[in-house]
Amino acid sequence: MEDLNQNIGFRIAKLRKEHHMTQAELAEVLDISIKHCSSVERGLSRLSIEKLIDVADLFHTSLDYLIRGKIISDQYSELFPAVLLESLDSDDESQIDLFQRFLQLYGELLSSQKTKD
């Protein structure tokens, strides 16, 4: 868990610096102490999920990036038909099933291409 906290803290510090913010400014926005902000950035402490959401919103990034370091780009939206992307936000089971089927077929396609290589 320590590595995870350090990685999250590193990414928060990186984003803060990229946005030319001080720890004091970030702490004020998040309504936490400067000491806690510093501890988070060094991986010695962690933020609540609510505060992580605030950080993601503030820096226009995803929780996936903050936690796992993976960037989900809008470029992927060009790769998927709109109906599949809409199914992600849908409560309609048929839409969700459609997306799951697409992912299954895509996985099979990738597997078959790997065996050819």
Backbone as XML, in Angstrom:
<?xml version="1.0"?>
<chain id="A" units="angstrom">
  <residue number="1" name="MET">
    <atom name="N" x="0.830" y="-1.190" z="0.000"/>
    <atom name="CA" x="0.000" y="0.000" z="0.000"/>
    <atom name="C" x="0.875" y="1.254" z="0.000"/>
  </residue>
  <residue number="2" name="GLU">
    <atom name="N" x="2.071" y="1.120" z="0.590"/>
    <atom name="CA" x="2.971" y="2.266" z="0.651"/>
    <atom name="C" x="3.355" y="2.733" z="-0.751"/>
  </residue>
  <residue number="3" name="ASP">
    <atom name="N" x="3.671" y="1.779" z="-1.644"/>
    <atom name="CA" x="4.017" y="2.150" z="-3.017"/>
    <atom name="C" x="2.854" y="2.852" z="-3.697"/>
  </residue>
  <residue number="4" name="LEU">
    <atom name="N" x="1.648" y="2.361" z="-3.472"/>
    <atom name="CA" x="0.468" y="2.985" z="-4.065"/>
    <atom name="C" x="0.331" y="4.422" z="-3.579"/>
  </residue>
  <residue number="5" name="ASN">
    <atom name="N" x="0.471" y="4.621" z="-2.277"/>
    <atom name="CA" x="0.380" y="5.976" z="-1.724"/>
    <atom name="C" x="1.472" y="6.880" z="-2.290"/>
  </residue>
  <residue number="6" name="GLN">
    <atom name="N" x="2.677" y="6.336" z="-2.437"/>
    <atom name="CA" x="3.774" y="7.128" z="-2.999"/>
    <atom name="C" x="3.500" y="7.487" z="-4.450"/>
  </residue>
  <residue number="7" name="ASN">
    <atom name="N" x="2.984" y="6.531" z="-5.211"/>
    <atom name="CA" x="2.686" y="6.785" z="-6.619"/>
    <atom name="C" x="1.583" y="7.824" z="-6.782"/>
  </residue>
  <residue number="8" name="ILE">
    <atom name="N" x="0.546" y="7.701" z="-5.975"/>
    <atom name="CA" x="-0.544" y="8.684" z="-6.022"/>
    <atom name="C" x="-0.006" y="10.061" z="-5.638"/>
  </residue>
  <residue number="9" name="GLY">
    <atom name="N" x="0.767" y="10.111" z="-4.571"/>
    <atom name="CA" x="1.346" y="11.378" z="-4.123"/>
    <atom name="C" x="2.241" y="12.006" z="-5.175"/>
  </residue>
  <residue number="10" name="PHE">
    <atom name="N" x="3.041" y="11.175" z="-5.836"/>
    <atom name="CA" x="3.915" y="11.675" z="-6.897"/>
    <atom name="C" x="3.100" y="12.300" z="-8.017"/>
  </residue>
  <residue number="11" name="ARG">
    <atom name="N" x="2.022" y="11.618" z="-8.423"/>
    <atom name="CA" x="1.193" y="12.141" z="-9.514"/>
    <atom name="C" x="0.478" y="13.438" z="-9.107"/>
  </residue>
  <residue number="12" name="ILE">
    <atom name="N" x="0.022" y="13.503" z="-7.863"/>
    <atom name="CA" x="-0.623" y="14.738" z="-7.389"/>
    <atom name="C" x="0.385" y="15.886" z="-7.406"/>
  </residue>
  <residue number="13" name="ALA">
    <atom name="N" x="1.587" y="15.638" z="-6.905"/>
    <atom name="CA" x="2.617" y="16.681" z="-6.900"/>
    <atom name="C" x="2.958" y="17.114" z="-8.323"/>
  </residue>
  <residue number="14" name="LYS">
    <atom name="N" x="3.062" y="16.151" z="-9.215"/>
    <atom name="CA" x="3.373" y="16.454" z="-10.617"/>
    <atom name="C" x="2.292" y="17.347" z="-11.229"/>
  </residue>
  <residue number="15" name="LEU">
    <atom name="N" x="1.038" y="16.971" z="-11.017"/>
    <atom name="CA" x="-0.070" y="17.765" z="-11.553"/>
    <atom name="C" x="-0.096" y="19.164" z="-10.941"/>
  </residue>
  <residue number="16" name="ARG">
    <atom name="N" x="0.138" y="19.222" z="-9.647"/>
    <atom name="CA" x="0.137" y="20.522" z="-8.959"/>
    <atom name="C" x="1.202" y="21.437" z="-9.557"/>
  </residue>
  <residue number="17" name="LYS">
    <atom name="N" x="2.382" y="20.894" z="-9.756"/>
    <atom name="CA" x="3.481" y="21.697" z="-10.313"/>
    <atom name="C" x="3.197" y="22.091" z="-11.761"/>
  </residue>
  <residue number="18" name="GLU">
    <atom name="N" x="2.623" y="21.172" z="-12.531"/>
    <atom name="CA" x="2.277" y="21.486" z="-13.924"/>
    <atom name="C" x="1.264" y="22.625" z="-14.010"/>
  </residue>
  <residue number="19" name="HIS">
    <atom name="N" x="0.439" y="22.740" z="-12.972"/>
    <atom name="CA" x="-0.574" y="23.802" z="-12.933"/>
    <atom name="C" x="-0.094" y="25.016" z="-12.127"/>
  </residue>
  <residue number="20" name="HIS">
    <atom name="N" x="1.206" y="25.042" z="-11.849"/>
    <atom name="CA" x="1.842" y="26.177" z="-11.167"/>
    <atom name="C" x="1.136" y="26.528" z="-9.858"/>
  </residue>
  <residue number="21" name="MET">
    <atom name="N" x="0.843" y="25.493" z="-9.084"/>
    <atom name="CA" x="0.212" y="25.694" z="-7.774"/>
    <atom name="C" x="1.211" y="25.367" z="-6.678"/>
  </residue>
  <residue number="22" name="THR">
    <atom name="N" x="1.075" y="26.037" z="-5.574"/>
    <atom name="CA" x="1.866" y="25.700" z="-4.394"/>
    <atom name="C" x="1.098" y="24.664" z="-3.578"/>
  </residue>
  <residue number="23" name="GLN">
    <atom name="N" x="1.807" y="24.034" z="-2.654"/>
    <atom name="CA" x="1.119" y="23.112" z="-1.749"/>
    <atom name="C" x="0.078" y="23.862" z="-0.929"/>
  </residue>
  <residue number="24" name="ALA">
    <atom name="N" x="0.389" y="25.080" z="-0.563"/>
    <atom name="CA" x="-0.557" y="25.876" z="0.228"/>
    <atom name="C" x="-1.841" y="26.123" z="-0.560"/>
  </residue>
  <residue number="25" name="GLU">
    <atom name="N" x="-1.701" y="26.425" z="-1.852"/>
    <atom name="CA" x="-2.885" y="26.663" z="-2.681"/>
    <atom name="C" x="-3.709" y="25.390" z="-2.842"/>
  </residue>
  <residue number="26" name="LEU">
    <atom name="N" x="-3.031" y="24.276" z="-3.082"/>
    <atom name="CA" x="-3.754" y="23.008" z="-3.222"/>
    <atom name="C" x="-4.440" y="22.638" z="-1.912"/>
  </residue>
  <residue number="27" name="ALA">
    <atom name="N" x="-3.732" y="22.808" z="-0.815"/>
    <atom name="CA" x="-4.311" y="22.503" z="0.494"/>
    <atom name="C" x="-5.563" y="23.337" z="0.748"/>
  </residue>
  <residue number="28" name="GLU">
    <atom name="N" x="-5.513" y="24.593" z="0.366"/>
    <atom name="CA" x="-6.676" y="25.468" z="0.563"/>
    <atom name="C" x="-7.866" y="24.995" z="-0.268"/>
  </residue>
  <residue number="29" name="VAL">
    <atom name="N" x="-7.615" y="24.654" z="-1.526"/>
    <atom name="CA" x="-8.698" y="24.186" z="-2.404"/>
    <atom name="C" x="-9.315" y="22.897" z="-1.856"/>
  </residue>
  <residue number="30" name="LEU">
    <atom name="N" x="-8.461" y="22.008" z="-1.338"/>
    <atom name="CA" x="-8.946" y="20.720" z="-0.836"/>
    <atom name="C" x="-9.448" y="20.800" z="0.602"/>
  </residue>
  <residue number="31" name="ASP">
    <atom name="N" x="-9.240" y="21.945" z="1.238"/>
    <atom name="CA" x="-9.630" y="22.139" z="2.632"/>
    <atom name="C" x="-8.921" y="21.140" z="3.549"/>
  </residue>
  <residue number="32" name="ILE">
    <atom name="N" x="-7.603" y="21.051" z="3.341"/>
    <atom name="CA" x="-6.754" y="20.227" z="4.203"/>
    <atom name="C" x="-5.577" y="21.090" z="4.640"/>
  </residue>
  <residue number="33" name="SER">
    <atom name="N" x="-4.817" y="20.616" z="5.606"/>
    <atom name="CA" x="-3.656" y="21.380" z="6.058"/>
    <atom name="C" x="-2.510" y="21.237" z="5.058"/>
  </residue>
  <residue number="34" name="ILE">
    <atom name="N" x="-1.613" y="22.199" z="5.087"/>
    <atom name="CA" x="-0.427" y="22.134" z="4.225"/>
    <atom name="C" x="0.408" y="20.915" z="4.604"/>
  </residue>
  <residue number="35" name="LYS">
    <atom name="N" x="0.487" y="20.637" z="5.892"/>
    <atom name="CA" x="1.253" y="19.478" z="6.368"/>
    <atom name="C" x="0.676" y="18.187" z="5.787"/>
  </residue>
  <residue number="36" name="HIS">
    <atom name="N" x="-0.643" y="18.067" z="5.788"/>
    <atom name="CA" x="-1.281" y="16.864" z="5.232"/>
    <atom name="C" x="-1.036" y="16.783" z="3.727"/>
  </residue>
  <residue number="37" name="CYS">
    <atom name="N" x="-1.122" y="17.909" z="3.054"/>
    <atom name="CA" x="-0.868" y="17.956" z="1.611"/>
    <atom name="C" x="0.552" y="17.469" z="1.319"/>
  </residue>
  <residue number="38" name="SER">
    <atom name="N" x="1.502" y="17.939" z="2.085"/>
    <atom name="CA" x="2.895" y="17.530" z="1.926"/>
    <atom name="C" x="3.061" y="16.032" z="2.182"/>
  </residue>
  <residue number="39" name="SER">
    <atom name="N" x="2.410" y="15.538" z="3.221"/>
    <atom name="CA" x="2.486" y="14.107" z="3.546"/>
    <atom name="C" x="1.886" y="13.248" z="2.441"/>
  </residue>
  <residue number="40" name="VAL">
    <atom name="N" x="0.799" y="13.718" z="1.854"/>
    <atom name="CA" x="0.163" y="12.988" z="0.750"/>
    <atom name="C" x="1.120" y="12.922" z="-0.432"/>
  </residue>
  <residue number="41" name="GLU">
    <atom name="N" x="1.712" y="14.048" z="-0.778"/>
    <atom name="CA" x="2.613" y="14.086" z="-1.926"/>
    <atom name="C" x="3.850" y="13.218" z="-1.718"/>
  </residue>
  <residue number="42" name="ARG">
    <atom name="N" x="4.251" y="13.006" z="-0.474"/>
    <atom name="CA" x="5.403" y="12.151" z="-0.185"/>
    <atom name="C" x="5.003" y="10.700" z="0.052"/>
  </residue>
  <residue number="43" name="GLY">
    <atom name="N" x="3.712" y="10.411" z="-0.019"/>
    <atom name="CA" x="3.246" y="9.043" z="0.148"/>
    <atom name="C" x="3.156" y="8.576" z="1.581"/>
  </residue>
  <residue number="44" name="LEU">
    <atom name="N" x="3.246" y="9.501" z="2.512"/>
    <atom name="CA" x="3.188" y="9.151" z="3.930"/>
    <atom name="C" x="1.767" y="9.131" z="4.462"/>
  </residue>
  <residue number="45" name="SER">
    <atom name="N" x="0.876" y="9.734" z="3.721"/>
    <atom name="CA" x="-0.524" y="9.835" z="4.105"/>
    <atom name="C" x="-1.349" y="9.730" z="2.834"/>
  </residue>
  <residue number="46" name="ARG">
    <atom name="N" x="-2.650" y="9.576" z="2.986"/>
    <atom name="CA" x="-3.493" y="9.490" z="1.787"/>
    <atom name="C" x="-4.739" y="10.344" z="1.947"/>
  </residue>
  <residue number="47" name="LEU">
    <atom name="N" x="-5.310" y="10.661" z="0.793"/>
    <atom name="CA" x="-6.541" y="11.441" z="0.761"/>
    <atom name="C" x="-7.743" y="10.512" z="0.757"/>
  </residue>
  <residue number="48" name="SER">
    <atom name="N" x="-8.861" y="11.026" z="1.217"/>
    <atom name="CA" x="-10.118" y="10.282" z="1.114"/>
    <atom name="C" x="-10.502" y="10.199" z="-0.358"/>
  </residue>
  <residue number="49" name="ILE">
    <atom name="N" x="-11.388" y="9.301" z="-0.683"/>
    <atom name="CA" x="-11.845" y="9.175" z="-2.066"/>
    <atom name="C" x="-12.499" y="10.472" z="-2.531"/>
  </residue>
  <residue number="50" name="GLU">
    <atom name="N" x="-13.200" y="11.137" z="-1.633"/>
    <atom name="CA" x="-13.833" y="12.408" z="-1.988"/>
    <atom name="C" x="-12.790" y="13.453" z="-2.377"/>
  </residue>
  <residue number="51" name="LYS">
    <atom name="N" x="-11.695" y="13.493" z="-1.627"/>
    <atom name="CA" x="-10.627" y="14.452" z="-1.937"/>
    <atom name="C" x="-9.911" y="14.064" z="-3.229"/>
  </residue>
  <residue number="52" name="LEU">
    <atom name="N" x="-9.743" y="12.756" z="-3.481"/>
    <atom name="CA" x="-9.140" y="12.324" z="-4.745"/>
    <atom name="C" x="-10.002" y="12.748" z="-5.930"/>
  </residue>
  <residue number="53" name="ILE">
    <atom name="N" x="-11.308" y="12.650" z="-5.763"/>
    <atom name="CA" x="-12.225" y="13.110" z="-6.815"/>
    <atom name="C" x="-12.047" y="14.608" z="-7.030"/>
  </residue>
  <residue number="54" name="ASP">
    <atom name="N" x="-11.913" y="15.350" z="-5.934"/>
    <atom name="CA" x="-11.688" y="16.797" z="-6.045"/>
    <atom name="C" x="-10.388" y="17.099" z="-6.799"/>
  </residue>
  <residue number="55" name="VAL">
    <atom name="N" x="-9.337" y="16.330" z="-6.503"/>
    <atom name="CA" x="-8.056" y="16.519" z="-7.195"/>
    <atom name="C" x="-8.217" y="16.222" z="-8.683"/>
  </residue>
  <residue number="56" name="ALA">
    <atom name="N" x="-8.878" y="15.114" z="-8.999"/>
    <atom name="CA" x="-9.092" y="14.746" z="-10.406"/>
    <atom name="C" x="-9.865" y="15.835" z="-11.139"/>
  </residue>
  <residue number="57" name="ASP">
    <atom name="N" x="-10.906" y="16.343" z="-10.514"/>
    <atom name="CA" x="-11.699" y="17.416" z="-11.131"/>
    <atom name="C" x="-10.874" y="18.693" z="-11.294"/>
  </residue>
  <residue number="58" name="LEU">
    <atom name="N" x="-10.127" y="19.036" z="-10.269"/>
    <atom name="CA" x="-9.327" y="20.256" z="-10.289"/>
    <atom name="C" x="-8.321" y="20.252" z="-11.439"/>
  </residue>
  <residue number="59" name="PHE">
    <atom name="N" x="-7.676" y="19.103" z="-11.642"/>
    <atom name="CA" x="-6.628" y="19.019" z="-12.659"/>
    <atom name="C" x="-7.112" y="18.385" z="-13.963"/>
  </residue>
  <residue number="60" name="HIS">
    <atom name="N" x="-8.424" y="18.229" z="-14.087"/>
    <atom name="CA" x="-9.027" y="17.688" z="-15.319"/>
    <atom name="C" x="-8.379" y="16.369" z="-15.732"/>
  </residue>
  <residue number="61" name="THR">
    <atom name="N" x="-8.306" y="15.462" z="-14.773"/>
    <atom name="CA" x="-7.753" y="14.141" z="-15.031"/>
    <atom name="C" x="-8.711" y="13.108" z="-14.479"/>
  </residue>
  <residue number="62" name="SER">
    <atom name="N" x="-8.338" y="11.859" z="-14.574"/>
    <atom name="CA" x="-9.219" y="10.791" z="-14.102"/>
    <atom name="C" x="-8.686" y="10.188" z="-12.804"/>
  </residue>
  <residue number="63" name="LEU">
    <atom name="N" x="-9.579" y="9.550" z="-12.077"/>
    <atom name="CA" x="-9.150" y="8.795" z="-10.900"/>
    <atom name="C" x="-8.230" y="7.662" z="-11.323"/>
  </residue>
  <residue number="64" name="ASP">
    <atom name="N" x="-8.486" y="7.114" z="-12.500"/>
    <atom name="CA" x="-7.640" y="6.045" z="-13.015"/>
    <atom name="C" x="-6.195" y="6.522" z="-13.129"/>
  </residue>
  <residue number="65" name="TYR">
    <atom name="N" x="-6.005" y="7.734" z="-13.595"/>
    <atom name="CA" x="-4.647" y="8.273" z="-13.684"/>
    <atom name="C" x="-4.062" y="8.474" z="-12.286"/>
  </residue>
  <residue number="66" name="LEU">
    <atom name="N" x="-4.817" y="9.078" z="-11.388"/>
    <atom name="CA" x="-4.287" y="9.336" z="-10.049"/>
    <atom name="C" x="-3.902" y="8.045" z="-9.337"/>
  </residue>
  <residue number="67" name="ILE">
    <atom name="N" x="-4.731" y="7.031" z="-9.467"/>
    <atom name="CA" x="-4.507" y="5.798" z="-8.720"/>
    <atom name="C" x="-3.562" y="4.841" z="-9.442"/>
  </residue>
  <residue number="68" name="ARG">
    <atom name="N" x="-3.777" y="4.667" z="-10.731"/>
    <atom name="CA" x="-3.008" y="3.660" z="-11.468"/>
    <atom name="C" x="-1.995" y="4.236" z="-12.445"/>
  </residue>
  <residue number="69" name="GLY">
    <atom name="N" x="-2.069" y="5.535" z="-12.685"/>
    <atom name="CA" x="-1.123" y="6.148" z="-13.607"/>
    <atom name="C" x="-1.481" y="5.962" z="-15.065"/>
  </residue>
  <residue number="70" name="LYS">
    <atom name="N" x="-2.707" y="5.521" z="-15.330"/>
    <atom name="CA" x="-3.144" y="5.289" z="-16.704"/>
    <atom name="C" x="-3.950" y="6.482" z="-17.186"/>
  </residue>
  <residue number="71" name="ILE">
    <atom name="N" x="-3.618" y="6.925" z="-18.374"/>
    <atom name="CA" x="-4.323" y="8.064" z="-18.953"/>
    <atom name="C" x="-5.362" y="7.548" z="-19.928"/>
  </residue>
  <residue number="72" name="ILE">
    <atom name="N" x="-6.593" y="7.931" z="-19.695"/>
    <atom name="CA" x="-7.677" y="7.589" z="-20.608"/>
    <atom name="C" x="-7.939" y="8.831" z="-21.437"/>
  </residue>
  <residue number="73" name="SER">
    <atom name="N" x="-7.708" y="8.709" z="-22.712"/>
    <atom name="CA" x="-7.786" y="9.867" z="-23.591"/>
    <atom name="C" x="-9.074" y="9.872" z="-24.389"/>
  </residue>
  <residue number="74" name="ASP">
    <atom name="N" x="-9.462" y="11.065" z="-24.793"/>
    <atom name="CA" x="-10.616" y="11.199" z="-25.675"/>
    <atom name="C" x="-10.372" y="10.547" z="-27.021"/>
  </residue>
  <residue number="75" name="GLN">
    <atom name="N" x="-9.102" y="10.279" z="-27.345"/>
    <atom name="CA" x="-8.814" y="9.654" z="-28.634"/>
    <atom name="C" x="-9.468" y="8.283" z="-28.740"/>
  </residue>
  <residue number="76" name="TYR">
    <atom name="N" x="-9.695" y="7.621" z="-27.613"/>
    <atom name="CA" x="-10.330" y="6.312" z="-27.662"/>
    <atom name="C" x="-11.772" y="6.398" z="-28.127"/>
  </residue>
  <residue number="77" name="SER">
    <atom name="N" x="-12.384" y="7.543" z="-27.924"/>
    <atom name="CA" x="-13.775" y="7.680" z="-28.350"/>
    <atom name="C" x="-13.901" y="7.531" z="-29.860"/>
  </residue>
  <residue number="78" name="GLU">
    <atom name="N" x="-12.832" y="7.822" z="-30.592"/>
    <atom name="CA" x="-12.857" y="7.651" z="-32.041"/>
    <atom name="C" x="-12.819" y="6.177" z="-32.435"/>
  </residue>
  <residue number="79" name="LEU">
    <atom name="N" x="-12.318" y="5.343" z="-31.540"/>
    <atom name="CA" x="-12.168" y="3.926" z="-31.852"/>
    <atom name="C" x="-13.435" y="3.121" z="-31.600"/>
  </residue>
  <residue number="80" name="PHE">
    <atom name="N" x="-14.306" y="3.638" z="-30.761"/>
    <atom name="CA" x="-15.508" y="2.909" z="-30.394"/>
    <atom name="C" x="-16.737" y="3.561" z="-31.016"/>
  </residue>
  <residue number="81" name="PRO">
    <atom name="N" x="-17.631" y="2.759" z="-31.530"/>
    <atom name="CA" x="-18.890" y="3.330" z="-32.025"/>
    <atom name="C" x="-19.623" y="4.053" z="-30.889"/>
  </residue>
  <residue number="82" name="ALA">
    <atom name="N" x="-20.302" y="5.121" z="-31.225"/>
    <atom name="CA" x="-20.992" y="5.938" z="-30.220"/>
    <atom name="C" x="-21.974" y="5.121" z="-29.398"/>
  </residue>
  <residue number="83" name="VAL">
    <atom name="N" x="-22.636" y="4.158" z="-30.027"/>
    <atom name="CA" x="-23.627" y="3.361" z="-29.291"/>
    <atom name="C" x="-22.963" y="2.584" z="-28.155"/>
  </residue>
  <residue number="84" name="LEU">
    <atom name="N" x="-21.719" y="2.161" z="-28.344"/>
    <atom name="CA" x="-21.023" y="1.442" z="-27.280"/>
    <atom name="C" x="-20.646" y="2.385" z="-26.147"/>
  </residue>
  <residue number="85" name="LEU">
    <atom name="N" x="-20.187" y="3.566" z="-26.494"/>
    <atom name="CA" x="-19.846" y="4.535" z="-25.455"/>
    <atom name="C" x="-21.073" y="4.953" z="-24.662"/>
  </residue>
  <residue number="86" name="GLU">
    <atom name="N" x="-22.199" y="5.097" z="-25.344"/>
    <atom name="CA" x="-23.437" y="5.456" z="-24.653"/>
    <atom name="C" x="-23.868" y="4.356" z="-23.691"/>
  </residue>
  <residue number="87" name="SER">
    <atom name="N" x="-23.554" y="3.116" z="-24.028"/>
    <atom name="CA" x="-23.954" y="2.005" z="-23.166"/>
    <atom name="C" x="-23.230" y="2.044" z="-21.830"/>
  </residue>
  <residue number="88" name="LEU">
    <atom name="N" x="-22.072" y="2.691" z="-21.780"/>
    <atom name="CA" x="-21.353" y="2.814" z="-20.521"/>
    <atom name="C" x="-22.137" y="3.638" z="-19.508"/>
  </residue>
  <residue number="89" name="ASP">
    <atom name="N" x="-22.896" y="4.585" z="-19.986"/>
    <atom name="CA" x="-23.677" y="5.453" z="-19.109"/>
    <atom name="C" x="-25.132" y="5.017" z="-19.003"/>
  </residue>
  <residue number="90" name="SER">
    <atom name="N" x="-25.431" y="3.848" z="-19.488"/>
    <atom name="CA" x="-26.821" y="3.401" z="-19.565"/>
    <atom name="C" x="-27.171" y="2.450" z="-18.428"/>
  </residue>
  <residue number="91" name="ASP">
    <atom name="N" x="-28.422" y="2.504" z="-18.016"/>
    <atom name="CA" x="-28.950" y="1.522" z="-17.073"/>
    <atom name="C" x="-29.684" y="0.411" z="-17.813"/>
  </residue>
  <residue number="92" name="ASP">
    <atom name="N" x="-29.772" y="0.537" z="-19.117"/>
    <atom name="CA" x="-30.458" y="-0.433" z="-19.962"/>
    <atom name="C" x="-29.581" y="-1.678" z="-20.104"/>
  </residue>
  <residue number="93" name="GLU">
    <atom name="N" x="-30.070" y="-2.797" z="-19.611"/>
    <atom name="CA" x="-29.280" y="-4.025" z="-19.627"/>
    <atom name="C" x="-28.903" y="-4.466" z="-21.034"/>
  </residue>
  <residue number="94" name="SER">
    <atom name="N" x="-29.766" y="-4.219" z="-22.012"/>
    <atom name="CA" x="-29.433" y="-4.621" z="-23.379"/>
    <atom name="C" x="-28.238" y="-3.818" z="-23.900"/>
  </residue>
  <residue number="95" name="GLN">
    <atom name="N" x="-28.142" y="-2.553" z="-23.511"/>
    <atom name="CA" x="-26.996" y="-1.737" z="-23.919"/>
    <atom name="C" x="-25.715" y="-2.228" z="-23.249"/>
  </residue>
  <residue number="96" name="ILE">
    <atom name="N" x="-25.814" y="-2.559" z="-21.987"/>
    <atom name="CA" x="-24.655" y="-3.070" z="-21.257"/>
    <atom name="C" x="-24.226" y="-4.412" z="-21.836"/>
  </residue>
  <residue number="97" name="ASP">
    <atom name="N" x="-25.185" y="-5.268" z="-22.157"/>
    <atom name="CA" x="-24.875" y="-6.556" z="-22.788"/>
    <atom name="C" x="-24.177" y="-6.356" z="-24.126"/>
  </residue>
  <residue number="98" name="LEU">
    <atom name="N" x="-24.626" y="-5.377" z="-24.884"/>
    <atom name="CA" x="-24.010" y="-5.074" z="-26.176"/>
    <atom name="C" x="-22.544" y="-4.696" z="-25.988"/>
  </residue>
  <residue number="99" name="PHE">
    <atom name="N" x="-22.277" y="-3.862" z="-25.012"/>
    <atom name="CA" x="-20.900" y="-3.447" z="-24.763"/>
    <atom name="C" x="-20.052" y="-4.634" z="-24.310"/>
  </residue>
  <residue number="100" name="GLN">
    <atom name="N" x="-20.597" y="-5.460" z="-23.434"/>
    <atom name="CA" x="-19.855" y="-6.631" z="-22.971"/>
    <atom name="C" x="-19.552" y="-7.580" z="-24.124"/>
  </residue>
  <residue number="101" name="ARG">
    <atom name="N" x="-20.497" y="-7.752" z="-25.012"/>
    <atom name="CA" x="-20.291" y="-8.611" z="-26.180"/>
    <atom name="C" x="-19.207" y="-8.026" z="-27.089"/>
  </residue>
  <residue number="102" name="PHE">
    <atom name="N" x="-19.234" y="-6.725" z="-27.273"/>
    <atom name="CA" x="-18.205" y="-6.065" z="-28.070"/>
    <atom name="C" x="-16.825" y="-6.329" z="-27.472"/>
  </residue>
  <residue number="103" name="LEU">
    <atom name="N" x="-16.700" y="-6.159" z="-26.164"/>
    <atom name="CA" x="-15.410" y="-6.382" z="-25.514"/>
    <atom name="C" x="-14.965" y="-7.833" z="-25.640"/>
  </residue>
  <residue number="104" name="GLN">
    <atom name="N" x="-15.901" y="-8.754" z="-25.525"/>
    <atom name="CA" x="-15.581" y="-10.168" z="-25.672"/>
    <atom name="C" x="-15.054" y="-10.448" z="-27.083"/>
  </residue>
  <residue number="105" name="LEU">
    <atom name="N" x="-15.750" y="-9.951" z="-28.087"/>
    <atom name="CA" x="-15.317" y="-10.156" z="-29.469"/>
    <atom name="C" x="-13.975" y="-9.485" z="-29.735"/>
  </residue>
  <residue number="106" name="TYR">
    <atom name="N" x="-13.784" y="-8.319" z="-29.177"/>
    <atom name="CA" x="-12.517" y="-7.615" z="-29.343"/>
    <atom name="C" x="-11.379" y="-8.422" z="-28.712"/>
  </residue>
  <residue number="107" name="GLY">
    <atom name="N" x="-11.625" y="-8.968" z="-27.527"/>
    <atom name="CA" x="-10.624" y="-9.804" z="-26.864"/>
    <atom name="C" x="-10.280" y="-11.036" z="-27.683"/>
  </residue>
  <residue number="108" name="GLU">
    <atom name="N" x="-11.297" y="-11.658" z="-28.273"/>
    <atom name="CA" x="-11.062" y="-12.824" z="-29.124"/>
    <atom name="C" x="-10.243" y="-12.437" z="-30.353"/>
  </residue>
  <residue number="109" name="LEU">
    <atom name="N" x="-10.538" y="-11.302" z="-30.923"/>
    <atom name="CA" x="-9.797" y="-10.819" z="-32.082"/>
    <atom name="C" x="-8.331" y="-10.583" z="-31.728"/>
  </residue>
  <residue number="110" name="LEU">
    <atom name="N" x="-8.082" y="-9.954" z="-30.592"/>
    <atom name="CA" x="-6.704" y="-9.726" z="-30.156"/>
    <atom name="C" x="-5.967" y="-11.037" z="-29.930"/>
  </residue>
  <residue number="111" name="SER">
    <atom name="N" x="-6.641" y="-11.994" z="-29.305"/>
    <atom name="CA" x="-6.025" y="-13.298" z="-29.053"/>
    <atom name="C" x="-5.664" y="-13.997" z="-30.352"/>
  </residue>
  <residue number="112" name="SER">
    <atom name="N" x="-6.553" y="-13.942" z="-31.317"/>
    <atom name="CA" x="-6.280" y="-14.614" z="-32.590"/>
    <atom name="C" x="-5.132" y="-13.933" z="-33.330"/>
  </residue>
  <residue number="113" name="GLN">
    <atom name="N" x="-5.002" y="-12.623" z="-33.193"/>
    <atom name="CA" x="-3.895" y="-11.919" z="-33.840"/>
    <atom name="C" x="-2.571" y="-12.251" z="-33.173"/>
  </residue>
  <residue number="114" name="LYS">
    <atom name="N" x="-2.566" y="-12.431" z="-31.858"/>
    <atom name="CA" x="-1.337" y="-12.770" z="-31.140"/>
    <atom name="C" x="-0.846" y="-14.158" z="-31.530"/>
  </residue>
  <residue number="115" name="THR">
    <atom name="N" x="-1.765" y="-15.091" z="-31.737"/>
    <atom name="CA" x="-1.356" y="-16.444" z="-32.108"/>
    <atom name="C" x="-0.803" y="-16.487" z="-33.524"/>
  </residue>
  <residue number="116" name="LYS">
    <atom name="N" x="-1.193" y="-15.540" z="-34.369"/>
    <atom name="CA" x="-0.668" y="-15.468" z="-35.737"/>
    <atom name="C" x="0.754" y="-14.926" z="-35.754"/>
  </residue>
  <residue number="117" name="ASP">
    <atom name="N" x="1.082" y="-14.071" z="-34.786"/>
    <atom name="CA" x="2.417" y="-13.438" z="-34.747"/>
    <atom name="C" x="3.447" y="-14.359" z="-34.223"/>
  </residue>
</chain>
